Every structure is written in structure tokens, then in C-alpha cells.
Amino acid sequence: MDPLQTSINRTVWSNFDHTKKILILSSRQIGKSYWAMCFALEFLIKNPKAVCRVIAPTKDKCEEIVEDNLNIILLDVPAGIVSRSSTKNRWNLFNRSSLRIGALERQYVDKNRGGNASLIIYEECGFVSSDDFLYGVNSVIGPQLLRSKGHEIFVTSPSEQPDHPIHTDISPHCES
């Protein structure tokens, strides 16, 4: 990670035990998605049998974000630590943790129902409609944290909609 990503990583880890929602809201092209994939792998390595879900607006966008970044990261990971599952959209770690991907848009989100997670990372979540965001986060994906009392990390550039929940709900919650 570069110095900015390292700074973000330190800040998130230093607040991780004190909050359940974290927002990384910043301009484009600072490496938020790369950082998020590094963070997800670090979390999964530290937490055997954990599930981390990475959710983006569409399935294709999520696959692109995760695969583009994991392909770079995994070049430096020793063999046997992370392997692609035969089940598409899943990576398994040596300690039985797994990284799973999905989509937030209404037409895809219900495919993420069920299961549990310890960490959910919402990628580019400011770029899905407010209705889809609220339904996905509150009714489908977020409830997967109930048993684990896990964490949500929202990673996005600002939404073009000033009244988007990322600005009206998540940001004020995280600032407090």
C-alpha cells in the first residue's frame, strides 16, 4: 500500500473496535478499492472461519473491482493462503475464512440473502439509487451481521445525489 492507503488502514484499525460502521468517502483514484481488498484479506487472515462480503452496485462491477485488485495483491501472497473457489465469486483462505462478492442493485441484491458475515464492504455504494441502497443495506445484506455483531465499511466517492443515504445517513453516523 502507498502512504495514503497505509494511513487509512491505520485509522480504520485504530477505530475498528469502537464502531460498527466506517465510511471511506474520498475522491476517485486514490486507491480505495485496492486498500479495501488488502483490508479484507488482513481481516480474514486474523479471523479464522470469518466471511467478508464485498458488495458493489452491480455483479459485473463487483467482479471487476475485486478481481482487478486481488490479481495484483495475490502476486505477493504465498501459495496456499488464498485460492479461488470452484464456486464463482468466492475466494477461500487457508484458515477457512472466505471472501464473497455480490451486488447492491435491486435486481441483484436478493441473491445475497441468507448467510452470515463478519465484515461487509460496500464498494462504490454512492453510485446505486437511494432506494436500492436502503433496501440492500437495511433489509438484505446488513442483517447478515446480526449474529456476528460485525462491521460495515462503506467505500465510495461522493454520490452525485446530494440526498443520497451515504451523505444523509451514513456520513453523519460515522462522523458522530
Backbone torsions as a table, in degrees:
resi	resn	phi	psi	omega
1	MET	NA	149.9	177.0
2	ASP	-81.2	174.9	-176.8
3	PRO	-58.3	-38.3	178.9
4	LEU	-65.9	-45.6	178.8
5	GLN	-63.4	-38.1	177.3
6	THR	-63.7	-39.1	177.7
7	SER	-65.6	-43.8	176.8
8	ILE	-60.1	-45.1	-178.8
9	ASN	-59.8	-46.4	178.5
10	ARG	-60.6	-44.1	-179.1
11	THR	-63.4	-44.5	-179.5
12	VAL	-64.3	-48.3	-179.3
13	TRP	-62.7	-36.4	-178.8
14	SER	-69.7	-20.8	178.3
15	ASN	-105.7	-3.0	-170.5
16	PHE	-61.0	-39.6	-177.9
17	ASP	-78.6	-11.9	-174.4
18	HIS	-101.6	-9.7	-177.0
19	THR	-148.1	154.6	179.9
20	LYS	-103.5	-14.8	178.8
21	LYS	-123.7	132.4	178.6
22	ILE	-131.5	137.0	179.5
23	LEU	-119.9	126.1	170.4
24	ILE	-109.1	99.8	-176.9
25	LEU	-116.1	109.8	-176.2
26	SER	-155.2	174.6	-180.0
27	SER	-63.8	169.5	178.4
28	ARG	-72.8	156.8	170.0
29	GLN	64.2	32.9	172.2
30	ILE	-101.0	-2.4	178.7
31	GLY	93.6	29.1	179.6
32	LYS	-60.6	-43.9	-176.5
33	SER	-69.8	-38.4	176.4
34	TYR	-61.9	-47.5	177.6
35	TRP	-57.5	-45.4	-177.0
36	ALA	-59.5	-40.0	179.5
37	MET	-70.0	-38.5	175.3
38	CYS	-62.5	-44.3	179.8
39	PHE	-62.7	-45.2	-179.7
40	ALA	-58.4	-46.3	-179.8
41	LEU	-65.2	-41.8	178.1
42	GLU	-61.0	-45.0	178.0
43	PHE	-59.0	-46.9	-177.5
44	LEU	-66.2	-36.7	177.4
45	ILE	-65.2	-39.6	-179.2
46	LYS	-76.4	-14.6	-174.0
47	ASN	-129.2	85.0	179.7
48	PRO	-54.6	144.6	178.0
49	LYS	65.9	12.4	179.8
50	ALA	-81.9	157.3	174.4
51	VAL	-118.9	128.8	172.2
52	CYS	-115.7	126.7	175.9
53	ARG	-105.2	134.3	172.9
54	VAL	-111.8	123.5	-173.9
55	ILE	-124.2	129.1	177.1
56	ALA	-125.1	172.2	-177.5
57	PRO	-52.2	-46.9	179.7
58	THR	-125.8	161.2	178.0
59	LYS	-60.2	-44.8	-179.9
60	ASP	-61.6	-42.6	179.7
61	LYS	-65.4	-40.0	179.1
62	CYS	-64.8	-45.4	177.4
63	GLU	-58.0	-43.6	-179.8
64	GLU	-62.3	-49.0	-179.0
65	ILE	-60.8	-50.7	-175.8
66	VAL	-68.0	-50.9	-176.7
67	GLU	-64.9	-43.1	180.0
68	ASP	-59.1	-41.2	-178.4
69	ASN	-81.0	-42.3	178.5
70	LEU	-63.1	-36.9	179.2
71	ASN	-58.7	-35.3	177.6
72	ILE	-76.1	-47.5	-177.9
73	ILE	-61.6	-44.0	-174.5
74	LEU	-68.4	-13.8	173.8
75	LEU	-62.0	-27.3	-178.4
76	ASP	-102.9	2.3	-178.2
77	VAL	-95.6	130.3	179.3
78	PRO	-59.1	149.1	178.7
79	ALA	-57.2	141.5	176.5
80	GLY	91.8	-8.1	-179.9
81	ILE	-81.5	-46.2	-179.2
82	VAL	-131.4	133.3	176.2
83	SER	-137.2	146.7	177.7
84	ARG	-73.8	130.7	179.9
85	SER	-74.7	156.7	173.6
86	SER	-68.1	-22.6	173.1
87	THR	-78.8	121.3	-178.4
88	LYS	-60.0	149.4	177.0
89	ASN	70.8	30.4	177.5
90	ARG	-146.6	139.1	174.1
91	TRP	-124.4	135.7	-179.1
92	ASN	-109.5	144.1	177.9
93	LEU	-105.7	161.6	-177.5
94	PHE	-56.2	-27.7	-175.0
95	ASN	-97.6	18.4	178.1
96	ARG	72.5	15.2	169.8
97	SER	-81.8	162.4	177.2
98	SER	-147.5	150.1	175.4
99	LEU	-108.4	126.4	-177.5
100	ARG	-129.3	144.9	-177.2
101	ILE	-118.4	156.3	-179.2
102	GLY	-162.6	-172.2	-174.9
103	ALA	-127.1	151.8	-176.4
104	LEU	-98.7	-26.6	-178.4
105	GLU	-59.7	144.1	-173.1
106	ARG	-50.0	-40.1	-176.9
107	GLN	-68.9	-14.7	-178.6
108	TYR	-115.3	-24.9	-164.9
109	VAL	-61.8	-35.0	-177.1
110	ASP	-65.8	-15.7	174.8
111	LYS	-69.6	-12.5	178.8
112	ASN	-92.8	2.6	-177.1
113	ARG	-63.1	154.3	175.9
114	GLY	80.8	173.0	178.4
115	GLY	77.4	178.3	179.9
116	ASN	-129.8	161.1	175.4
117	ALA	-146.9	154.8	173.9
118	SER	-104.0	-23.1	179.7
119	LEU	-144.8	131.9	173.9
120	ILE	-123.4	127.3	176.7
121	ILE	-113.2	117.4	178.4
122	TYR	-96.0	110.9	-178.6
123	GLU	-92.4	133.6	177.7
124	GLU	48.6	39.8	-175.8
125	CYS	-73.3	-9.5	173.9
126	GLY	-77.2	-3.3	-175.4
127	PHE	-114.2	31.4	170.5
128	VAL	-127.1	151.6	-176.5
129	SER	-58.4	154.6	178.6
130	SER	-56.9	-44.5	-179.6
131	ASP	-61.8	-45.3	179.1
132	ASP	-64.5	-41.5	178.3
133	PHE	-58.2	-53.3	-176.9
134	LEU	-62.6	-43.9	179.0
135	TYR	-62.8	-49.1	-177.2
136	GLY	-63.7	-48.6	-176.6
137	VAL	-70.1	-44.6	-173.7
138	ASN	-85.8	-30.1	-172.1
139	SER	-109.9	-26.6	-173.3
140	VAL	-113.8	-55.3	-170.8
141	ILE	-90.6	-49.3	-178.8
142	GLY	-53.5	-40.8	179.8
143	PRO	-60.2	-15.5	177.6
144	GLN	-67.0	-10.9	179.7
145	LEU	-92.7	-4.6	-173.8
146	LEU	-58.8	-47.1	-178.8
147	ARG	-73.2	-39.7	-176.6
148	SER	-81.9	-17.0	-172.4
149	LYS	54.3	41.7	-174.5
150	GLY	-78.4	-164.6	-171.8
151	HIS	-120.4	149.9	172.6
152	GLU	-117.9	132.8	174.8
153	ILE	-122.1	123.0	179.7
154	PHE	-102.5	119.8	-176.0
155	VAL	-122.1	111.5	-175.1
156	THR	-161.9	159.7	164.4
157	SER	-83.8	159.8	179.8
158	PRO	-56.8	143.7	176.7
159	SER	-72.3	150.7	174.3
160	GLU	-73.7	-14.2	178.4
161	GLN	-95.4	109.2	-177.9
162	PRO	-61.2	-23.7	179.9
163	ASP	-97.9	18.3	178.2
164	HIS	-67.0	143.7	-179.6
165	PRO	-56.7	-24.6	177.5
166	ILE	-62.0	-32.8	178.9
167	HIS	-90.6	-37.2	-172.9
168	THR	-90.1	-26.2	-177.3
169	ASP	-115.0	-56.9	-172.2
170	ILE	-68.8	-49.5	-178.4
171	SER	-59.6	-49.9	177.8
172	PRO	-61.1	-37.8	178.5
173	HIS	-61.8	-46.0	-178.2
174	CYS	-69.2	-35.2	178.4
175	GLU	-65.3	-35.3	-179.6
176	SER	-72.3	NA	NA
